[in-house]
Amino acid sequence: MSKKITAKKFIANVVFAVAAQVISLSISFITILIVPKFIEPLQYSYWQSYVLYVGYVGILNFGLLHGLLLRYAKYDYDELDKARIRSQLYVMLALTSAAAVAACFVFGFVMDGDYKTVAILVAIGAVTKNIVTYSDYMFQITNRISKYAIEAIIQRGVYGVIVVILLCLRVQDFVWFCAADLCGDAVAIIFGMIFNRGLFFGAPIKLKAAFVELKTNVSAGAILLLAALSSTFIAGSAKMIIQWRWGELLFGQVSFAFSLSNIALTFVQAVSTVLFPSLKRVEEQRLPEIYSGVRNAISPLLVVAMNCYFIGCWILKMWLPKYSDSLVYLGILLPLIIYSSKVNLLTNNYLKVYRKEKTMLIVNVASIVLGVIAFALCAYVFNNLMALLICIIAVIMFNSIVSEICVMRIIKVKIIKEHIYESIMTVAFILCASLLKLWVGLAVYAGACAIYLLLNYKTVASLIKSIFKRGKKAEPAGAEDTLPAAPADSPGSPDQSPPQNPAP
């Protein structure tokens, strides 16, 4: 019988996931802030090319892993039909390995020099990343978030240690930094094999049954996979166009700005990892309340947190003067954390819970088409990088707002005023960061934040009251509160437990 998610268990899961992301964030500081100080910009750019393209190798599992996530997210480890699931791992390994070998042969003939090396490294990453993702999903599906967190810490920790060693040895070649990432994958895979032993080793089901299961999983997960990849492809396509139009060095500068803006998203991703399986186990009538509570918590925090940009710029200009242009780009790109956070944490998770993957895909594809047209015009017609960066924010805003409107129609919650306020704060931040001197911009934007908080004082006061209330509340022995929404503490009953070893 699957265990319900209590408030205490949910908070513990968030703590584990955030702890993993704190380690990941520490490694990110090394890779984002330390490495560029000691390696040449061109080598850094090739390294960022690897990071960009390896982020899309998940497409080679054809939605299989997302199908498993959607279909088995309510089950505990002992309830899983392990032979059925590990048969999917074997099929995925065969498909991704064949694709990787074919890619190595093709890239070996088509590309030259460092681009060929990047392509081969990405092909290797196609295998390792998909296996790590399989292991991650197995931990998430069965709500073993502590194991998922440890695996993430190991993966990033090994990567970080090797990077530090490379820096101490004054290694410049980007190949070694890519290899460090692959070594982190390898160690994480070993960890996953140990704690998901039954999902890695043993006899699979018969081949015919395995392909029936494959078809079911791909049918369930393909749209979600495309939706998820298309969401990241909005910014990814912009970076690709920048690379093709303006070359590796400018691509490296913009990638550095993107990397800085993505630091804040690591914590959002941590909570998102915990939230989806938890939402799957919460009774449906509580979902609107939880949505409003989480949204009311993250939006004011992120709007106010952008004040850190101005202080961070002052420090980074002294530390990395050769990347000073990147800080200008960052001033335009940073508001994407507001909109990307809502998409990653809320709208995507809710659309998955309500099985609206097609809606996700349609919104994301429309955003990509709009974005690629706008990016191409900015690059090849107007030759204006700043306009392209502004278009990135505009398209991500469009994607976030339209996705949220789709969720609002399902859960019957209206959030119009909040969209207007966030849009105004986004424009205010970009103007302050782009047109005003550093400390003047900080003063003006801080004043805008004060007005924003006053206009949302009821939401902010409710959030603060909820935090203090939960801090003071002591859970009675044997009591079990279900997953918290926002200020509310009303208990809910879990979903009906599934049968042992379910068939599809």
C-alpha positions as CSV (number, residue, x, y, z in Angstrom):
1,M,0.0,0.0,0.0
2,S,1.5,3.3,-1.1
3,K,2.3,5.7,1.8
4,K,0.5,9.1,1.8
5,I,2.5,12.3,1.9
6,T,2.3,14.0,5.3
7,A,3.2,17.6,5.9
8,K,6.2,16.4,7.8
9,K,7.3,14.0,5.1
10,F,6.8,16.7,2.4
11,I,8.9,19.2,4.3
12,A,11.6,16.6,4.9
13,N,11.6,15.8,1.1
14,V,12.0,19.5,0.3
15,V,14.9,19.8,2.8
16,F,16.7,16.8,1.2
17,A,16.1,18.1,-2.3
18,V,17.2,21.6,-1.4
19,A,20.3,20.2,0.4
20,A,21.2,18.5,-2.9
21,Q,20.7,21.7,-4.8
22,V,22.8,23.6,-2.3
23,I,25.7,21.3,-3.1
24,S,24.8,21.7,-6.8
25,L,24.8,25.4,-6.3
26,S,28.2,25.3,-4.7
27,I,29.5,23.4,-7.7
28,S,27.8,25.9,-10.0
29,F,29.7,28.7,-8.3
30,I,32.9,26.9,-9.1
31,T,32.0,26.2,-12.7
32,I,30.3,29.5,-13.4
33,L,32.4,31.9,-11.3
34,I,35.8,30.3,-10.9
35,V,36.5,28.4,-14.1
36,P,36.0,31.4,-16.4
37,K,38.7,33.2,-14.3
38,F,41.4,30.7,-15.2
39,I,40.6,29.3,-18.7
40,E,40.6,31.1,-22.0
41,P,37.2,32.5,-23.2
42,L,37.3,30.3,-26.4
43,Q,37.8,27.1,-24.4
44,Y,35.0,28.2,-22.0
45,S,32.8,28.8,-25.1
46,Y,33.4,25.2,-26.4
47,W,32.6,23.9,-23.0
48,Q,29.4,25.8,-22.9
49,S,28.5,24.3,-26.4
50,Y,28.8,20.9,-24.8
51,V,26.6,21.9,-21.9
52,L,24.0,23.4,-24.3
53,Y,23.7,20.4,-26.6
54,V,24.0,17.7,-24.0
55,G,20.9,19.2,-22.4
56,Y,18.8,17.9,-25.2
57,V,20.0,14.2,-25.3
58,G,16.9,13.2,-23.3
59,I,15.0,13.2,-26.6
60,L,16.6,9.9,-27.3
61,N,14.5,8.0,-24.8
62,F,11.5,9.0,-26.9
63,G,9.3,9.8,-23.8
64,L,9.8,6.4,-22.3
65,L,11.1,7.8,-18.9
66,H,8.4,10.4,-18.7
67,G,5.8,7.7,-19.4
68,L,7.1,5.7,-16.5
69,L,7.0,8.8,-14.3
70,L,3.4,9.6,-15.3
71,R,2.1,6.0,-14.9
72,Y,3.9,4.9,-11.8
73,A,4.2,8.0,-9.7
74,K,1.7,6.8,-7.0
75,Y,3.6,3.6,-6.3
76,D,6.1,2.7,-3.6
77,Y,9.3,0.7,-4.4
78,D,8.0,-2.7,-3.2
79,E,4.8,-2.3,-5.3
80,L,6.6,-1.9,-8.6
81,D,6.7,-4.7,-11.2
82,K,10.4,-4.6,-11.4
83,A,10.9,-7.0,-14.3
84,R,8.5,-4.9,-16.4
85,I,10.2,-1.6,-15.6
86,R,13.8,-2.9,-16.0
87,S,12.9,-4.2,-19.4
88,Q,12.3,-0.6,-20.4
89,L,15.8,0.3,-19.2
90,Y,17.2,-2.4,-21.5
91,V,15.3,-1.1,-24.4
92,M,16.3,2.4,-23.7
93,L,19.9,1.4,-23.4
94,A,19.8,-0.3,-26.8
95,L,18.2,2.6,-28.5
96,T,20.4,5.4,-27.0
97,S,23.6,3.4,-27.5
98,A,22.8,2.7,-31.2
99,A,22.0,6.4,-31.7
100,A,25.2,7.5,-30.0
101,V,27.4,5.1,-32.1
102,A,25.7,6.3,-35.3
103,A,26.1,10.0,-34.2
104,C,29.9,9.4,-33.6
105,F,30.3,8.0,-37.1
106,V,28.3,10.9,-38.7
107,F,30.0,13.6,-36.8
108,G,33.4,12.1,-37.4
109,F,32.9,12.7,-41.2
110,V,30.9,15.9,-41.2
111,M,32.6,18.0,-38.5
112,D,36.1,19.2,-38.0
113,G,38.3,20.2,-35.1
114,D,36.8,21.1,-31.7
115,Y,33.3,20.9,-33.0
116,K,33.8,17.2,-33.8
117,T,35.1,16.7,-30.3
118,V,32.1,18.4,-28.8
119,A,29.8,16.3,-30.9
120,I,31.4,13.0,-29.8
121,L,31.3,14.0,-26.1
122,V,27.6,14.9,-26.4
123,A,27.0,11.4,-28.0
124,I,28.6,9.8,-25.0
125,G,26.6,12.0,-22.7
126,A,23.4,10.8,-24.5
127,V,23.9,7.3,-22.9
128,T,25.1,8.4,-19.4
129,K,22.5,11.2,-19.0
130,N,19.6,9.0,-19.8
131,I,20.7,6.3,-17.4
132,V,21.1,8.9,-14.6
133,T,17.6,10.2,-15.5
134,Y,16.2,6.7,-15.3
135,S,17.7,6.3,-11.8
136,D,16.5,9.7,-10.7
137,Y,13.0,9.0,-11.9
138,M,12.9,5.7,-10.0
139,F,13.8,7.5,-6.8
140,Q,11.2,10.3,-7.5
141,I,8.4,7.9,-8.5
142,T,8.8,5.8,-5.3
143,N,9.2,9.0,-3.1
144,R,12.7,8.1,-2.0
145,I,13.8,11.7,-2.2
146,S,16.7,11.3,0.2
147,K,18.2,8.8,-2.2
148,Y,17.6,11.1,-5.1
149,A,19.3,13.9,-3.2
150,I,22.3,11.8,-2.4
151,E,22.6,10.7,-6.0
152,A,22.5,14.3,-7.1
153,I,25.1,15.3,-4.5
154,I,27.4,12.5,-5.7
155,Q,27.0,13.4,-9.3
156,R,27.7,17.0,-8.8
157,G,30.3,16.4,-6.1
158,V,32.5,14.2,-8.3
159,Y,32.2,16.7,-11.1
160,G,33.2,19.5,-8.8
161,V,36.1,17.8,-7.3
162,I,37.5,16.9,-10.7
163,V,37.0,20.5,-11.9
164,V,39.0,21.8,-8.9
165,I,41.8,19.3,-9.6
166,L,41.9,20.5,-13.2
167,L,42.1,24.1,-12.1
168,C,44.9,23.3,-9.7
169,L,46.7,21.6,-12.5
170,R,46.0,24.7,-14.7
171,V,44.3,22.6,-17.4
172,Q,42.9,24.7,-20.2
173,D,41.5,22.2,-22.7
174,F,37.6,22.1,-22.5
175,V,37.6,18.4,-23.2
176,W,38.7,17.6,-19.6
177,F,35.9,19.7,-18.1
178,C,33.4,17.8,-20.2
179,A,35.0,14.5,-19.2
180,A,34.6,15.6,-15.5
181,D,30.9,15.9,-16.1
182,L,30.7,12.4,-17.6
183,C,32.7,11.0,-14.7
184,G,30.1,12.4,-12.3
185,D,27.4,10.6,-14.4
186,A,29.3,7.3,-14.1
187,V,29.6,7.4,-10.3
188,A,25.9,8.5,-10.0
189,I,25.0,5.5,-12.2
190,I,26.8,3.1,-9.8
191,F,25.0,4.6,-6.8
192,G,21.6,4.2,-8.7
193,M,22.4,0.6,-9.5
194,I,23.1,-0.2,-5.8
195,F,19.9,1.3,-4.4
196,N,17.7,0.5,-7.4
197,R,19.2,-3.0,-7.8
198,G,15.9,-4.6,-8.6
199,L,15.2,-2.0,-11.4
200,F,18.7,-2.6,-13.0
201,F,19.5,-6.3,-12.7
202,G,17.5,-9.4,-13.3
203,A,15.5,-11.0,-16.1
204,P,13.2,-8.7,-18.1
205,I,9.8,-9.7,-19.3
206,K,9.4,-11.3,-22.6
207,L,10.4,-9.2,-25.7
208,K,6.9,-8.9,-27.1
209,A,5.5,-7.8,-23.7
210,A,8.4,-5.4,-23.3
211,F,7.6,-3.7,-26.6
212,V,3.9,-3.5,-25.6
213,E,5.0,-1.8,-22.4
214,L,7.4,0.4,-24.4
215,K,4.5,1.5,-26.7
216,T,2.3,2.3,-23.7
217,N,5.0,4.4,-22.0
218,V,6.1,6.2,-25.1
219,S,2.4,7.0,-25.9
220,A,2.0,8.4,-22.4
221,G,5.3,10.2,-22.1
222,A,6.3,11.4,-25.7
223,I,4.1,14.5,-25.5
224,L,5.4,15.3,-22.0
225,L,9.0,14.9,-23.2
226,L,8.5,17.1,-26.2
227,A,6.7,19.6,-23.9
228,A,9.6,19.6,-21.4
229,L,12.3,19.9,-24.0
230,S,10.5,22.5,-26.0
231,S,10.2,24.6,-22.8
232,T,14.0,24.7,-22.4
233,F,14.4,25.0,-26.2
234,I,13.0,28.6,-26.1
235,A,16.2,29.9,-24.5
236,G,18.3,27.1,-26.1
237,S,17.3,28.1,-29.7
238,A,18.2,31.7,-28.9
239,K,21.7,30.6,-27.7
240,M,22.1,28.5,-30.8
241,I,21.3,31.4,-33.1
242,I,23.7,33.6,-31.2
243,Q,26.4,31.0,-31.6
244,W,25.8,30.6,-35.4
245,R,25.4,34.3,-36.0
246,W,28.0,35.9,-33.8
247,G,30.5,33.1,-33.1
248,E,31.9,31.2,-30.1
249,L,33.3,34.1,-28.1
250,L,30.0,36.1,-28.0
251,F,28.1,32.9,-27.4
252,G,30.4,32.3,-24.4
253,Q,29.6,35.7,-23.0
254,V,25.8,35.2,-23.3
255,S,26.1,31.6,-22.0
256,F,27.8,33.0,-18.9
257,A,24.9,35.4,-18.3
258,F,22.4,32.6,-18.7
259,S,24.4,30.5,-16.3
260,L,24.2,33.2,-13.6
261,S,20.5,33.6,-14.1
262,N,20.0,29.8,-13.8
263,I,21.6,29.7,-10.4
264,A,18.4,30.9,-8.8
265,L,16.4,28.2,-10.6
266,T,18.3,25.3,-8.9
267,F,16.2,25.7,-5.7
268,V,13.0,26.0,-7.7
269,Q,13.9,22.7,-9.5
270,A,14.6,21.1,-6.1
271,V,11.1,21.9,-4.8
272,S,9.6,20.9,-8.2
273,T,11.1,17.5,-7.9
274,V,9.3,16.9,-4.7
275,L,6.1,18.6,-5.6
276,F,5.0,16.5,-8.6
277,P,4.8,13.1,-6.8
278,S,3.2,14.8,-3.8
279,L,0.5,16.4,-5.9
280,K,-0.3,13.1,-7.5
281,R,-1.1,11.8,-4.0
282,V,-3.2,14.8,-2.8
283,E,-7.0,14.8,-3.2
284,E,-8.1,16.9,-6.2
285,Q,-10.1,19.5,-4.3
286,R,-7.0,20.8,-2.5
287,L,-5.0,21.4,-5.7
288,P,-6.3,25.0,-6.3
289,E,-5.5,26.0,-2.7
290,I,-2.0,24.6,-3.0
291,Y,-1.5,26.4,-6.3
292,S,-2.4,29.7,-4.9
293,G,-0.3,29.2,-1.8
294,V,2.8,28.2,-3.6
295,R,2.4,31.0,-6.2
296,N,1.8,33.6,-3.6
297,A,5.0,32.5,-1.9
298,I,7.5,32.4,-4.8
299,S,6.5,35.5,-6.8
300,P,7.2,38.2,-4.1
301,L,10.4,36.4,-3.1
302,L,11.7,36.3,-6.7
303,V,10.8,39.9,-7.4
304,V,12.6,41.2,-4.3
305,A,15.5,38.8,-4.8
306,M,16.4,40.5,-8.1
307,N,17.8,43.4,-6.0
308,C,20.8,41.1,-5.5
309,Y,21.7,41.7,-9.2
310,F,23.1,45.2,-8.5
311,I,25.3,44.1,-5.6
312,G,26.4,41.0,-7.6
313,C,27.4,43.1,-10.6
314,W,29.7,45.2,-8.4
315,I,31.5,42.1,-7.1
316,L,31.6,40.3,-10.5
317,K,33.0,43.3,-12.3
318,M,36.0,43.2,-10.0
319,W,36.4,39.4,-10.2
320,L,35.8,38.8,-13.9
321,P,36.5,42.0,-15.8
322,K,36.7,40.2,-19.1
323,Y,33.1,39.1,-18.7
324,S,31.8,42.6,-17.9
325,D,29.6,42.6,-21.1
326,S,27.9,39.4,-19.8
327,L,26.6,41.4,-16.8
328,V,24.9,43.8,-19.2
329,Y,23.2,40.8,-20.8
330,L,22.3,39.5,-17.4
331,G,20.5,42.7,-16.6
332,I,18.1,41.8,-19.4
333,L,17.9,38.1,-18.8
334,L,17.5,37.9,-15.0
335,P,13.7,38.4,-15.0
336,L,13.3,35.0,-16.7
337,I,13.7,33.5,-13.2
338,I,10.3,34.8,-12.3
339,Y,8.6,33.2,-15.3
340,S,10.7,30.1,-15.6
341,S,10.1,29.4,-11.9
342,K,6.4,29.4,-12.2
343,V,6.5,27.2,-15.3
344,N,8.9,24.7,-13.7
345,L,7.3,24.6,-10.3
346,L,3.6,25.1,-10.9
347,T,2.1,25.2,-14.4
348,N,4.0,22.2,-15.8
349,N,3.4,20.1,-12.7
350,Y,-0.3,20.9,-12.6
351,L,-0.7,20.2,-16.3
352,K,1.0,16.9,-15.7
353,V,-1.2,16.1,-12.8
354,Y,-4.3,16.8,-14.9
355,R,-2.8,14.9,-17.8
356,K,-2.8,18.0,-20.1
357,E,0.5,17.2,-21.8
358,K,-0.9,18.1,-25.2
359,T,-1.7,21.6,-23.8
360,M,1.9,21.9,-22.6
361,L,3.2,20.9,-26.0
362,I,0.9,23.3,-27.9
363,V,1.9,26.3,-25.7
364,N,5.6,25.4,-25.9
365,V,5.6,24.8,-29.6
366,A,3.7,28.1,-30.2
367,S,6.3,29.9,-28.0
368,I,9.2,28.3,-29.9
369,V,7.8,29.2,-33.3
370,L,7.2,32.8,-32.1
371,G,10.7,32.9,-30.5
372,V,12.7,31.4,-33.4
373,I,11.0,33.9,-35.9
374,A,11.8,36.8,-33.5
375,F,15.3,35.6,-32.8
376,A,16.2,35.1,-36.4
377,L,14.9,38.6,-37.4
378,C,16.9,40.2,-34.6
379,A,20.1,38.2,-35.6
380,Y,20.0,38.1,-39.4
381,V,17.9,41.1,-40.3
382,F,18.5,43.7,-37.6
383,N,21.8,42.3,-36.4
384,N,20.9,43.4,-32.8
385,L,21.9,41.2,-29.9
386,M,20.2,43.3,-27.3
387,A,16.9,43.1,-29.2
388,L,17.3,39.4,-29.3
389,L,17.8,39.2,-25.5
390,I,14.7,41.3,-24.9
391,C,12.8,38.9,-27.2
392,I,13.9,36.0,-25.1
393,I,12.3,37.5,-22.0
394,A,9.2,38.5,-24.0
395,V,8.7,34.9,-25.3
396,I,9.3,33.3,-21.9
397,M,6.8,35.7,-20.4
398,F,4.3,34.7,-23.1
399,N,4.9,31.0,-22.5
400,S,4.5,31.4,-18.7
401,I,1.3,33.6,-18.8
402,V,-0.4,31.4,-21.4
403,S,0.5,28.2,-19.5
404,E,-0.9,29.7,-16.4
405,I,-4.1,30.8,-18.1
406,C,-4.5,27.1,-19.1
407,V,-4.1,26.0,-15.5
408,M,-6.5,28.7,-14.3
409,R,-9.2,27.4,-16.5
410,I,-8.8,23.9,-14.9
411,I,-8.6,24.9,-11.3
412,K,-11.0,27.9,-11.5
413,V,-8.6,30.4,-10.0
414,K,-8.2,33.9,-11.4
415,I,-4.8,35.6,-11.3
416,I,-4.9,38.7,-13.5
417,K,-3.7,41.4,-11.2
418,E,-0.6,39.4,-10.3
419,H,0.3,39.1,-14.0
420,I,0.1,42.9,-14.5
421,Y,2.2,43.6,-11.4
422,E,4.9,41.1,-12.4
423,S,5.1,42.5,-16.0
424,I,5.5,46.0,-14.6
425,M,8.3,44.8,-12.2
426,T,10.0,43.0,-15.1
427,V,10.1,46.2,-17.3
428,A,11.2,48.3,-14.3
429,F,14.1,45.9,-13.5
430,I,15.3,45.8,-17.1
431,L,15.2,49.6,-17.4
432,C,17.0,50.1,-14.1
433,A,19.6,47.5,-15.0
434,S,20.2,48.7,-18.5
435,L,19.9,52.5,-18.3
436,L,20.9,53.6,-14.8
437,K,24.2,53.5,-13.0
438,L,24.5,50.6,-10.6
439,W,23.7,52.1,-7.3
440,V,21.0,54.5,-8.8
441,G,19.4,51.4,-10.4
442,L,19.4,49.6,-7.1
443,A,17.7,52.5,-5.3
444,V,15.0,52.9,-8.0
445,Y,14.3,49.2,-8.2
446,A,14.2,48.8,-4.4
447,G,11.6,51.6,-4.4
448,A,9.6,49.9,-7.0
449,C,9.8,46.7,-4.9
450,A,8.5,48.6,-1.9
451,I,5.5,49.8,-3.9
452,Y,4.9,46.2,-5.2
453,L,4.9,44.8,-1.7
454,L,2.5,47.5,-0.5
455,L,0.1,46.7,-3.3
456,N,0.4,43.0,-2.3
457,Y,0.4,43.5,1.4
458,K,-2.4,41.0,2.0
459,T,-0.6,38.2,0.2
460,V,2.7,39.1,1.9
461,A,1.1,39.3,5.4
462,S,-0.7,36.0,4.8
463,L,2.6,34.4,3.8
464,I,4.5,35.7,6.8
465,K,1.7,34.7,9.1
466,S,1.7,31.2,7.7
467,I,5.4,30.9,8.2
468,F,5.2,31.9,11.8
469,K,2.2,29.7,12.4
470,R,4.0,26.6,11.0
471,G,7.1,27.5,12.9
472,K,5.2,27.6,16.2
473,K,2.9,24.6,15.6
474,A,4.0,21.4,17.2
475,E,2.6,18.3,15.6
476,P,0.8,16.0,18.1
477,A,2.0,12.5,18.5
478,G,0.5,10.3,15.8
479,A,-1.1,13.2,13.9
480,E,-0.5,13.4,10.2
481,D,-1.2,16.6,8.3
482,T,-1.2,16.1,4.5
483,L,0.7,18.2,2.0
484,P,0.4,21.9,3.0
485,A,-1.0,24.4,0.7
486,A,-0.3,28.0,1.9
487,P,-1.7,29.3,5.1
488,A,-4.1,26.4,5.3
489,D,-3.5,23.3,7.5
490,S,-6.6,21.3,6.7
491,P,-5.9,17.6,6.4
492,G,-6.7,15.6,3.3
493,S,-7.1,11.9,2.6
494,P,-4.6,10.1,0.3
495,D,-5.5,8.6,-3.1
496,Q,-6.6,5.0,-3.0
497,S,-3.6,2.8,-2.9
498,P,-2.8,0.8,-6.1
499,P,-2.6,-3.0,-6.3
500,Q,0.6,-4.8,-5.9
501,N,2.8,-5.1,-9.0
502,P,0.3,-3.3,-11.3
503,A,-0.1,-4.1,-14.9
504,P,-0.3,-1.2,-17.4
